Amino acid sequence: MGELRNMQSAPKKIENWRNKTIKSIQARCSEKGWQEWRKEHMAKKFGKSSITELSDEEVKQLYQTVWSKK
């Protein structure tokens, strides 16, 4: 599912792509205790404090960053 979400055409092909991707980011960050890190990262990289303020491209970038973080 992760590979499918990263496809260039994913937002058009997957129903509710944005909501599902945001939920995945939130779940991963909660599971790993990274919520504060996520907020700081978004503020620094995108200048935004809420995940809902991000563009689709920014959500995609955040998804890739969160899922590659160790």
C-alpha positions in Angstrom: 0.0 0.0 0.0 2.9 2.3 0.7 4.2 2.0 -2.8 0.8 2.7 -4.2 0.4 5.9 -2.1 3.8 7.1 -3.4 2.8 6.9 -7.1 2.6 10.2 -9.0 -1.0 9.4 -9.9 -2.0 8.1 -6.4 -4.2 11.2 -5.5 -6.3 10.5 -8.5 -6.4 6.7 -8.4 -7.0 6.0 -4.7 -10.3 7.0 -3.2 -9.8 9.3 -0.2 -6.0 9.3 -0.8 -5.4 12.4 1.2 -7.3 11.3 4.3 -5.9 7.8 4.2 -2.3 9.2 3.8 -2.7 11.7 6.7 -4.2 8.9 8.9 -1.2 6.7 8.1 1.2 9.6 9.0 -0.6 10.3 12.2 -0.7 6.6 13.2 3.0 6.0 12.5 4.0 9.2 14.4 1.8 8.2 17.4 3.1 4.7 17.4 6.7 5.8 17.4 6.3 8.9 19.7 7.2 11.3 16.9 4.3 13.8 17.0 6.4 16.6 18.4 9.2 15.8 15.8 6.5 15.8 13.1 5.2 19.2 14.1 8.7 20.7 14.3 9.6 19.1 10.9 6.5 20.6 9.3 7.1 24.0 10.7 10.7 24.0 9.5 10.2 22.4 6.1 6.8 23.7 5.1 6.2 26.7 7.4 2.9 25.1 8.5 1.7 24.0 11.9 -1.2 21.7 10.9 -1.0 18.6 8.6 -4.3 19.7 7.1 -2.7 22.9 5.8 -0.2 21.0 3.7 -0.7 20.7 -0.1 -1.0 17.2 -1.6 2.6 17.3 -2.7 3.7 18.3 0.8 1.6 15.5 2.3 3.3 13.1 -0.1 6.8 14.4 1.0 5.9 14.1 4.7 4.6 10.6 4.2 7.9 9.6 2.6 9.9 11.3 5.3 7.9 9.7 8.1 8.0 6.2 6.7 11.8 6.4 5.9 12.6 7.7 9.4 14.3 5.2 11.7 
